[in-house]
Amino acid sequence: VATSIRFQNNLSDKVLNPRLEVRLSGAALDKSSVRTISEEEYNAETGQAVWNLVSSAGNRELGPGESGQVSLDFASLPGTSLPPGANEITLTFFMTGVPVGSSAPVSVSETRTVRIASQVNLSSRALRSLGPFVNTGPIPPQVDKETTYTVVLSMGNTLGDLADAKITAQLGQGVSWLGGQDIAGET
């Protein structure tokens, strides 16, 4: 996930020693995948990326309305290695600084959640001599003689629960549906 973090001083005064910190957490996070422009900015042990911000002139301050941007890249663990229900990565942002004329720092924070999408797999097989049904009729099929087949649809989900999942299929011309069987709780 390529991330651009934009910041801006929305105070009417200059902010001295501005600092931006991002804490990455969640069982889905691949901690070894986190990258910043400068590797010193990220601490894998704490899961924190820290930037000591500078103005466009290179000073450790941000003038009123001055803004900037930093970048952060990260990835989730592979879907096969994620624990059940672990499909989120949380980013918590903290920005601090000291306004000119004040001794007390100001800070703001915000949290964003990245949800890892499920990957649904679907496969179908047409069976004649295997499967849950006894099939009949000539092989190869002959005109005006019924031949039956078993069609097996299989669906898998790599991560999380799916709601209202539905599989539909269409039969070709001259093909009739003879009924189905409840297999493993599915119809």
N, C-alpha and C positions, 0 to 999 in steps of 0.2 A: 504494500500500500504506500504509494508516494503521497506525502503529506506536506503541504505548505502552510505554515503558521504565520499569519499576519498580525501585527501589533501596531498600536497607535497611542500616542500620548493625547488623551482627550481632556487634560487639565489646562487651565489658563497659564500655568507656570511650567518652567523647565523642570524635568525630573532627572535627578542625579543618580548614578550607579544603577541604571535599570537592569533588571535580571529577569530572564524568562526560563521557567523550568517546566518540563513535561515528565510526568510519571506514567509509565506504561505498565499495565497489569492485566491479569486474566490468564486462565489456564490455556487459552488458545494461542497465546503469544509465543513466538519463537524468539527468545531473547538474543540468540546469536545472530539474528537477521537484522537487528536495528542498526541503521547507518545514518550518520550525519556527515556534513562536509568535513569536519575535523573530528577524528576519532576520540580526541580528549573530551569532547562534549557529552559523550554517553558513558555511563557507568553501568555495566551489565549486572553487577552485584546488587545495586539498589534499584535498577530499572528506571533511572532518571537521566534525562538529557538536560543540560544546563547551558544557557547562552548568556554571557555578560554582554549586553547590547551596547552599541555605539551609534553615535549620530552619523549623518552623511559626511561630516567633517572629520570623523574618526575619534571623537571625544566620547567619554563614558557618560553621556547625557542624551536626553531626548527633549527637543524644544516643543512648545505647544503645537499640537497638530502633526508633529513629525511621526512618520510611520516607517515600517520596515517589514522584512519577512525572513524567516529561517525555514530550512527544509529538514525533513525527517522521513526515512523510509523504514518499513518493517514488514514482516510477514507472519502469517499464522503457521502453526504446526501443520504437517500434512493431515488430511482428514482421517486417515487410518490410524493415526497416533493420538487423536484427541479423545480425552475421557468423555463419556456420555454427558450431554448437557453443557459441555464446555465449548460454546461457540461464540464467545465475546472477548473483545480486547477493549480495555478502558484506557482512555487517555485523559489525565487530569492536568490542566494547565494552571500555572501560578505565575503571575507577573508582579514584581515588586520594584520599588524605587522610592527615593526621598525627594519630595518637592522642594524647590528652592525656597528658603525662608522657613522651613519646618525641620524639626529634628526627628519627627516621627515618620517612619516609612508608611507608604500606602501599598495596598496589595489588592489584586483581583484574582479570582479563580473561576474556572469553567471546566466542565467535564463533558466528554464526548464518548460514545460507545460505538465500536465497529462490530457488526454482527457478521459472522462467517456464514455464508449461504450453504444450504444443503446441495448435494449433487445427487440427483435422482437418476438411477439407471433402469432401463426397461429393456427386456429381451423377450423374444417370442420364438416358439418352436412348434412346428407341425410334426406330429408323431403318428406312426402307423402301428408299429408292433410293440411300442413301449407306452407307458403312461397309465393314468388312472382309469381309462375306459377300454372296453373290449371293442376293437374296430372290426368291421366286416366289409365284404365286397371285394370285387376283383381288383388286382394290381397287375398291370396299369389299369386305371379306370376305363370303363367301357360305356358307350352311349346307352342311355335308358336303363342303366344298372347302377344302383346306389352303392357308393363306396364311402365309408366313414373314416374320419381322421380325428385325432385329439390335438387341440391347439392349447399350448401352455404359455401363459403370459406371466412373466416374473418381473417384479419390481423391487429395487433395493434403494435404500437411502443412506448416505454416508454420515449424516450428521443431523441431530435434532429430530423433532417430530414434524410431520406434515399434517396439515388440516385440510379436510375436504378433498383428499386425493381421489382421482377418478381416472380410470383407463377405459378408453372406448376403442372398438374395432369395427370395421365394416366387412361384410361378406360380399364376395364377388357375385356376378350374375350366374344364375343356375346353381348357387350354393344355398343350402338350407341349414338353419340352426336347429339342432335336435335337442338341445338342453344342456345344462351345465351341472356341475357338481360342486358342493361346498368342500373346499380343500383348505386345510389349516385355518379354518375360521373365516375364509374369504369366499365371496360368491363370484 
